[in-house]
Amino acid sequence: MQIAVIDLGTNSVRFDIQQWDTKRPIRLYREKVMVKLGEGVFLRGRLDVQAKKRTLRAFLKFHRVMRRLKVDQVMAFGTSALRESRDSKEFLRLLQKKTGIRIRIISGKEEARLIALGILAHERIPSKKFALVDIGGGSTEISLCQKREMLEGDSLRLGTARLQQLFLQKIPPSPQKIFQLRGLAWRELREMRPNYSWPQVSRIIGSSGTIRSLARMLQKKPDRKKVGRKKTIDLKDLSKLIERMSSMSRSQLLRVPQMEKKRVDSILGGAILLEECMLALGARKLTTTEYTLRDGILAEAIRKFA
């Protein structure tokens, strides 16, 4: 059986085709396209015309690939930008009409559950209680876990694209904008846990491109032999990086080692958000993982069609 997995996020759409048998899935195809579907959504509440065109072009290509590889089942989920835009249902009807692909918008809680499912099924995990943090473009999912069980998980209405649209339109931002950004992060974290009684953990496993990008930027001595291996983020080093980036121009940010051009406008917001999450959870260290939402979607698909 060939299963297609599509994760339509705020910044990018991820597309996998897996061949599944009784032993294990075999990846036949993988692609990630930066469609920036959430461009302007958190300011205007509607999808941008050009963003919709970019997304439709990506899905037309996915449709051709699925026909060529004779896909049997499609699992396609949409997240934060689609949850919050007033015209998302209209756009999804157009996508389905043009490509035959039906996208289901999932809640933040469901997103957290699926991310945890994907990570816990594959990743080496700490012996003590730990947390999962996934920073996306429009939302951030936090789950508390022990062994291979998710104890609880939820979603914050915070993400790199949202914070960039609200606070980081000018680079470098004013100290007031950074103060406001931190205030929003603190309030959202407090709202998730009304008494701010976050269980303290010693370790976080961090997924998503933003976290992996920050980990690469914080490598003191990049080692080519360790390419692809897990990387760590130390809270103290992250705080120092934030302090440096807060006063940098766009051209200065682009000269920071391992900076990705596509993240230069949003990386500061992602770094501050990660710092606030680590402070709330009491963790001084974070380990990155390559597993994300699409791995959870695939695990769910295997359960469904097994």
Secondary structure, 3 states (H helix, E strand, C coil): CEEEEEEECCCCEEEEEEECCCCCCEEEEEEEECCCCCCCHHHHCCCCHHHHHHHHHHHHHHHHHHHHCCCCEEEEEECHHHHHCCCHHHHHHHHHHHHCCCCEECCHHHHHHHHHHHHHHHCCCCCCCEEEEEECCCCEEEEEEECCEEEEEEEECCCHHHHHHHHCCCCCCCHHHHHHHHHHHHHHHHHHCCCCCCCCCCEEEEECHHHHHHHHHCCCCCCHHHCCCCCEEEHHHHHHHHHHHCCCCHHHHHCCCCCCHHHCCCHHHHHHHHHHHHHHHCCCEEEECCCCHHHHHHHHHHHHHC
